[in-house]
């Protein structure tokens, strides 16, 4: 009996670390975008490389919703567009009057590109051609909708000028394929699976922005930057298309344990090859891109890593 008791005790000790592993939640976006697979890759890496922690990627409405999830403590980490993160941090825009003061950044992971897609035979060839058309502007509360509204309004087009539909990435692709809408916005790291799948079944066109339209958008949203969607990115895309890009930030609460924040940041930049295997957008996951692009203060744990590798930190990135 003593031997059996001893064996049972040893067995319990052997399984204790697994049982006590702390579960982290990573708020991402819809399954048709980049956030969800990238968040899933991060979750696997955390479980494999950070002792005492496991993680899971959660499907959400993306950027705006994700800020609330981190602020309330319902998610531990979240991917979100830089303009959304900055608005939440500063209490401006969609967060006017409800500043989320505890939002901090671990890193800017990769740039999004605003991608405006239509069928090749739709007759839509420019941003102004969207007037009078049925257009998906992204899921409610998503960074895509924030970006779509900013691009449109900065160039003199309001929701009154179009018939807006608030659809997620997969719904937008399906609606374009079925002829239910004329065009749709994506703000996501290219290439994205929902556009790739659409391009295999229908001939598509990506709508470029003129220099003036890019300048107008940048004047409205300071974190926008010129970005070119390269030729061949999607099937049938023979030429590059000018648009705008915006960083994606991995955000956490200021209350996250400093050592955990440090370990996750270190993992991101020292095991980037594992993340690239999950999604090519991670090719842009570099210390330089992060410190050049992040619009809010870093978490002290992340800041410790950047200082260790002698990265240049801007004043606004210090808590």
C-alpha positions in Angstrom: 0.0 0.0 0.0 2.9 2.4 0.9 4.5 1.6 -2.5 1.3 2.3 -4.3 0.9 5.6 -2.4 4.5 6.6 -3.3 3.9 5.8 -7.0 0.7 7.9 -7.0 2.5 10.8 -5.3 5.4 10.6 -7.8 2.8 10.5 -10.6 1.1 13.6 -9.3 4.4 15.4 -9.1 5.3 14.5 -12.6 2.1 15.9 -14.0 2.0 19.0 -11.7 3.8 21.3 -14.1 1.3 20.6 -16.9 -1.6 21.0 -14.6 -0.3 24.4 -13.3 0.6 25.9 -16.6 -1.0 29.3 -16.9 -3.2 29.7 -20.0 -2.9 32.9 -22.0 -5.5 34.2 -24.4 -4.4 35.9 -27.7 -7.2 38.0 -29.3 -6.8 37.9 -33.1 -9.5 38.4 -35.7 -11.5 36.4 -38.3 -10.2 33.1 -39.6 -9.9 34.6 -43.1 -7.3 37.2 -42.2 -3.7 37.1 -41.0 -4.2 37.7 -37.3 -5.7 34.3 -36.6 -3.0 32.1 -38.1 -0.3 34.4 -36.8 -1.8 34.4 -33.3 -2.1 30.6 -33.5 1.6 30.4 -34.3 2.4 32.7 -31.4 0.3 30.5 -29.1 2.2 27.4 -30.1 5.5 29.1 -29.6 4.6 30.3 -26.1 3.5 26.8 -25.1 6.8 25.4 -26.5 9.3 28.0 -25.4 8.0 29.8 -22.3 8.0 27.6 -19.3 4.9 27.5 -17.2 2.6 29.0 -19.9 0.3 27.8 -22.6 -1.7 30.0 -25.0 -4.7 29.8 -27.3 -5.7 32.1 -30.2 -9.2 33.4 -30.0 -11.4 34.4 -33.0 -12.6 38.0 -32.5 -14.0 41.1 -34.3 -10.3 42.3 -34.5 -8.7 45.6 -33.6 -11.3 47.7 -31.8 -12.8 44.8 -29.9 -9.4 43.5 -29.1 -8.4 46.7 -27.2 -11.5 46.3 -25.0 -10.6 42.6 -24.3 -7.1 43.5 -23.1 -8.3 46.5 -21.1 -10.9 44.3 -19.3 -8.4 41.5 -18.8 -10.5 39.1 -20.9 -7.4 38.6 -23.2 -3.8 38.7 -22.3 -2.4 39.7 -25.7 -4.0 41.1 -28.8 -3.1 42.0 -32.3 -4.5 45.3 -33.5 -3.8 48.0 -36.1 -1.6 50.8 -35.0 -4.2 53.5 -35.4 -6.7 51.6 -33.3 -4.0 51.0 -30.6 -3.1 54.7 -30.6 -6.7 55.8 -30.4 -7.3 53.5 -27.4 -4.1 54.6 -25.7 -4.8 58.3 -26.2 -8.6 58.3 -25.9 -9.2 59.7 -29.3 -11.2 58.6 -32.4 -13.4 55.6 -31.7 -12.2 55.8 -28.0 -13.1 59.4 -27.5 -13.9 59.9 -23.8 -12.9 56.3 -22.8 -9.1 56.2 -22.8 -7.7 52.8 -22.1 -4.7 53.9 -20.1 -3.4 50.4 -19.4 -2.7 49.5 -23.0 1.0 48.8 -23.8 2.9 47.3 -26.7 5.3 44.4 -26.9 6.1 44.9 -30.6 4.9 46.0 -34.0 4.9 42.6 -35.8 4.2 43.4 -39.5 2.6 46.0 -41.7 -1.0 45.7 -42.9 -2.0 46.8 -46.4 -5.3 48.3 -47.3 -6.5 46.2 -50.1 -9.5 47.2 -52.2 -10.8 44.2 -54.3 -13.4 43.9 -57.0 -14.1 41.6 -59.9 -12.0 42.3 -63.0 -15.1 43.0 -65.1 -16.9 45.2 -62.5 -15.9 48.5 -64.2 -14.5 49.8 -60.9 -11.0 51.1 -61.6 -10.4 53.8 -59.0 -11.5 54.8 -55.5 -14.0 57.4 -56.9 -15.7 54.6 -58.8 -16.9 53.1 -55.5 -19.5 55.9 -55.3 -23.0 54.4 -55.7 -21.7 50.9 -55.3 -22.3 48.2 -52.6 -19.1 48.0 -50.7 -18.0 45.9 -47.7 -16.0 48.1 -45.3 -15.0 45.3 -42.9 -16.5 43.6 -39.8 -18.1 45.9 -37.2 -15.5 47.1 -34.8 -12.6 46.0 -36.9 -9.4 47.9 -37.9 -10.4 47.3 -41.5 -13.5 49.5 -41.0 -11.5 52.2 -39.3 -9.1 52.2 -42.2 -11.8 52.0 -44.9 -13.6 55.0 -43.4 -10.4 57.0 -43.1 -9.4 56.3 -46.8 -12.8 57.1 -48.1 -13.6 60.2 -46.0 -10.1 61.7 -46.5 -10.8 61.5 -50.2 -14.3 63.0 -50.1 -16.4 59.8 -50.0 -18.7 59.2 -47.1 -20.9 56.2 -46.2 -23.8 58.2 -47.7 -22.1 57.9 -51.1 -21.9 54.1 -51.0 -24.1 51.2 -49.8 -21.8 50.0 -47.0 -21.9 46.4 -45.7 -20.0 45.3 -42.6 -18.7 41.9 -43.5 -15.7 39.9 -42.3 -13.0 38.8 -44.7 -14.5 35.5 -45.7 -18.0 37.0 -46.0 -16.6 39.8 -48.2 -14.8 37.4 -50.5 -17.9 35.2 -50.8 -20.2 38.2 -51.5 -17.8 39.5 -54.2 -17.7 36.0 -55.8 -21.5 35.7 -55.7 -22.1 39.2 -57.0 -23.9 40.4 -53.9 -21.5 43.3 -53.5 -19.4 45.3 -55.9 -16.1 45.6 -53.9 -14.6 45.2 -50.5 -11.9 46.5 -48.2 -9.3 44.4 -46.4 -6.7 45.8 -44.0 -4.5 42.8 -43.5 -1.0 41.5 -44.1 -0.7 40.4 -47.7 -1.1 37.8 -49.1 -4.3 36.9 -47.2 -6.1 33.6 -47.7 -9.6 34.9 -48.4 -8.4 37.0 -51.3 -6.2 34.2 -52.5 -9.1 31.8 -52.6 -11.3 34.4 -54.4 -8.6 34.9 -57.0 -8.6 31.2 -57.8 -12.3 31.1 -58.7 -12.9 34.6 -60.2 -10.8 37.2 -62.0 -10.2 40.0 -59.6 -8.8 43.5 -59.7 -7.1 45.4 -56.9 -7.8 49.1 -56.8 -4.8 51.3 -56.5 -4.6 54.7 -54.8 -3.2 57.7 -56.5 -0.3 59.8 -55.0 -2.9 62.4 -54.0 -5.2 59.8 -52.4 -2.3 58.4 -50.4 -1.3 61.9 -49.3 -4.9 62.7 -48.2 -5.1 59.4 -46.2 -1.8 60.1 -44.5 -2.8 63.5 -43.5 -5.9 62.0 -41.9 -4.1 59.1 -40.2 -0.5 59.8 -39.2 0.5 56.1 -38.9 -0.4 55.4 -42.6 2.6 54.9 -44.9 2.8 54.3 -48.7 2.9 50.6 -49.6 3.0 48.7 -52.8 1.3 45.4 -53.3 3.8 43.5 -55.5 2.9 42.0 -58.9 2.0 38.4 -58.6 0.8 38.7 -55.1 -2.5 37.2 -56.1 -3.4 35.0 -59.2 -3.8 37.2 -62.2 -2.2 40.3 -60.6 0.3 41.3 -63.3 1.3 44.7 -62.0 2.1 46.3 -58.6 -0.6 48.3 -57.0 0.0 51.4 -54.8 -1.9 51.6 -51.5 -1.2 52.4 -47.9 0.2 50.3 -45.1 -0.2 50.4 -41.3 1.7 48.5 -38.6 0.1 45.7 -36.6 0.9 45.9 -32.9 1.0 43.1 -30.4 -0.6 44.8 -27.4 -0.9 43.8 -23.7 -2.0 45.3 -20.4 0.5 47.3 -18.3 -0.4 44.8 -15.6 1.2 41.9 -17.4 4.1 40.3 -15.5 7.4 42.1 -16.6 9.3 38.8 -17.0 6.6 37.3 -19.1 6.5 40.4 -21.3 10.2 40.2 -21.7 10.2 36.5 -22.6 7.5 36.9 -25.2 9.2 39.8 -26.8 12.6 37.9 -26.9 10.8 34.9 -28.4 9.3 36.9 -31.2 12.6 38.3 -32.4 14.9 35.4 -31.7 12.6 32.7 -33.1 11.1 34.6 -36.0 11.8 31.8 -38.4 9.2 29.7 -36.7 6.6 32.5 -37.2 7.5 32.9 -40.8 6.7 29.2 -41.3 3.2 30.0 -40.1 2.7 33.1 -42.3 5.0 35.1 -44.6 3.9 38.4 -43.1 6.3 37.6 -40.3 9.2 38.4 -42.7 8.7 42.0 -41.5 9.0 41.0 -37.8 12.2 42.8 -36.9 13.4 44.9 -34.0 14.0 47.8 -36.4 10.5 47.7 -37.8 9.0 47.5 -34.3 10.9 50.4 -32.9 10.4 52.5 -36.1 6.6 51.8 -36.2 5.1 51.4 -32.7 3.0 54.5 -31.8 2.5 53.9 -28.1 4.6 53.1 -25.0 6.3 49.7 -24.8 5.6 47.4 -21.7 8.6 47.6 -19.4 9.4 43.9 -20.1 9.5 44.6 -23.8 11.6 47.7 -23.2 14.1 45.7 -21.3 14.6 43.5 -24.4 15.0 46.4 -26.8 17.6 48.0 -24.5 19.5 44.7 -24.3 19.9 44.7 -28.1 20.7 48.4 -28.3 17.6 49.4 -30.2 16.8 53.1 -30.5 13.7 53.9 -28.5 11.7 57.1 -29.1 10.5 59.2 -26.2 6.8 58.3 -26.9 7.7 54.6 -26.6 8.7 54.9 -23.0 6.1 54.5 -20.3 
